[in-house]
């Protein structure tokens, strides 16, 4: 892991890309490797690649950050402390299709059960591009963006912001017509959006949201 982190930080362009890809793979569904990569200083160079890398480097580094943030509270904090939220939001908004997919997944995981990150993602402008992906993204983009919005909606201000960004209608559409995972994530988002928010409860009903949730 240490030499891969060194290449991600100091290698040639191709070495950085390949090292980011290797860290992406090593961190997939492996809690020990998630910890080891962070301890080896891997988060900072991955954030740097998301911010300033080539298109391929950005995609692979965003995928690595997505995996590193899964069910790891320390890595969630470390990614944010390294300045990771703003470049990930930028990728969700302006990246390639693959970059948008991986960055949305990273924001999904960063927002999970982390109130500070939920606020930070919203403050970085993350809600609008996530709603846009739910509306018009690929199947994988919709799935991950809906998951991110579900986690962000645990915050009361974010509940309002998601509704104001036009998020309710496309989430209802996903809950009705999406894939199994899209339906699950959209239903979770609508659940969180409606929690203790009377305006959203009415808006979800008016958007036709009750029928697909009951079904």
Secondary structure as UniProt FT lines:
FT   HELIX           2..10
FT   HELIX           13..26
FT   TURN            27..29
FT   HELIX           31..39
FT   TURN            40..41
FT   HELIX           42..52
FT   HELIX           55..68
FT   TURN            69..71
FT   HELIX           73..81
FT   TURN            82..83
FT   HELIX           84..94
FT   HELIX           97..110
FT   TURN            111..113
FT   HELIX           115..123
FT   TURN            124..125
FT   HELIX           126..136
FT   HELIX           139..152
FT   TURN            153..154
FT   HELIX           156..164
FT   TURN            165..166
FT   HELIX           167..177
FT   HELIX           180..194
FT   TURN            195..196
FT   HELIX           198..206
FT   TURN            207..208
FT   HELIX           209..214
//
